[in-house]
Amino acid sequence: MSEGQWWFCLKHMRVEPDAGCPDKDRMGPYESELEASGALKRAAERNKAWDEADADDD
């Protein structure tokens, strides 16, 4: 396994090592390739939780 940081590229919809697309097109960094692969799922879960919290405040 590669050392260093991992990113999820939003342009290519794939996990990349440090040497990849510009950071503006990526989510991360993450400590592992596996963690980076779950970036979109975690973001969706967090957005849902925030939306529900906002709805509770109304």
QUIRA-V395576 format. One record per residue. N is the residue number from 1. RES is the residue in three letters. PHI is phi in radians with two decimals (999 if undefined). PSI is psi in degrees with one decimal (NA if undefined). BURIAL is b if it has 16 or more other C-alpha atoms within 10 Angstrom, else e. Layout:
# QUIRA-V395576
N/RES/PHI/PSI/BURIAL ; N/RES/PHI/PSI/BURIAL
This chain:
# QUIRA-V395576
1/MET/999/144.0/e ; 2/SER/-1.31/143.1/e ; 3/GLU/-1.47/159.6/e ; 4/GLY/1.87/-163.7/e ; 5/GLN/-1.77/155.2/b ; 6/TRP/-2.15/152.0/b ; 7/TRP/-2.34/156.0/b ; 8/PHE/-1.89/117.6/b ; 9/CYS/-1.45/120.8/b ; 10/LEU/-1.37/-19.7/e ; 11/LYS/-1.34/-42.3/e ; 12/HIS/-1.84/-5.6/e ; 13/MET/0.96/50.7/e ; 14/ARG/-2.66/162.8/e ; 15/VAL/-1.40/138.8/b ; 16/GLU/-2.34/150.7/b ; 17/PRO/-1.34/-177.0/b ; 18/ASP/-0.87/-44.6/b ; 19/ALA/-1.42/89.0/e ; 20/GLY/-2.63/-149.8/e ; 21/CYS/-1.13/165.5/b ; 22/PRO/-1.04/147.9/e ; 23/ASP/-1.01/-27.6/e ; 24/LYS/-1.11/-19.6/e ; 25/ASP/-1.79/10.4/e ; 26/ARG/-2.31/156.9/b ; 27/MET/-1.83/139.5/b ; 28/GLY/2.41/-168.6/b ; 29/PRO/-1.50/160.3/b ; 30/TYR/-2.14/157.3/b ; 31/GLU/-1.37/-20.4/e ; 32/SER/-2.46/161.2/b ; 33/GLU/-1.10/-39.6/b ; 34/LEU/-1.11/-44.3/e ; 35/GLU/-1.08/-41.3/b ; 36/ALA/-1.13/-33.8/b ; 37/SER/-1.16/-21.4/b ; 38/GLY/-1.69/12.0/e ; 39/ALA/-1.05/-46.3/b ; 40/LEU/-1.18/-38.8/e ; 41/LYS/-1.11/-46.4/e ; 42/ARG/-1.10/-40.4/e ; 43/ALA/-1.12/-41.8/e ; 44/ALA/-1.12/-41.9/e ; 45/GLU/-1.12/-41.9/e ; 46/ARG/-1.17/-41.9/e ; 47/ASN/-1.07/-41.5/e ; 48/LYS/-1.09/-44.6/e ; 49/ALA/-1.10/-42.2/e ; 50/TRP/-1.14/-41.4/e ; 51/ASP/-1.08/-41.4/e ; 52/GLU/-1.15/-39.2/e ; 53/ALA/-1.15/-40.0/e ; 54/ASP/-1.12/-39.6/e ; 55/ALA/-1.13/-36.6/e ; 56/ASP/-1.17/-28.3/e ; 57/ASP/-1.33/-19.7/e ; 58/ASP/-1.32/NA/e
